[in-house]
């Protein structure tokens, strides 16, 4: 027999992401993929020979990298996005428990709107983008720094790019395994039963004093 909480949750959906948040994610993801693909074409000889037009690839790579922070900066006009950034920036006691459970391969993991893994990913990728932007500018504007700085910047840029590619691949792998999470990023709405199971503290609203928006299922 279903539990009363499950019965109440059945057939309803929660608003997980607003339109502004979804567009910020899509634009950022597009720019990131352009950076990764153009970088691969520039650094892998097989792809470089296949694609050609190296100068065009360099220009596209440089400008997509420079534009990478722009969607987020524009999205700061959204109150919902600012609120979610605050959530991502807070590491709460149950987040530490989530990490311990993940290391033990336990599925009993408490999480708010974002779990500890998502918070670590968001923080890491934000820092990585800033480092890539700084090292990229040193490589692009050669008069900004002496040769030894540019050599170091090139080393950091190349190896961090590889790390970003691996982390993004892991992010996509996790997303492929969770259709409801993808639905939330695509439409904004998620099934309430999924939210209760995967993000129970979100409904408990321990991170903020207002209830998430709910609608009846139209599926």
Secondary structure, 3 states (H helix, E strand, C coil): CCCHHHHHHCCEEEECCCHHHHHHHHHHHHHHHHHHHHHHHHHCHHHHHHHCCHHHHHHHHHHHHHHCCHHHHHHCCCHHHHHHHHHHCCCCHHHHHHHHHHHCCCCCCCCCCCCHHHHHHHHHHHHHHHHHHHHHHHHHCHHHCCHHHHHHHHHHHHHHHHHHHHHHHHHHHHHHCCHHHHHHHHHCEEEHHHHHHHCHHHHHCCCCCCCCCEEECCC
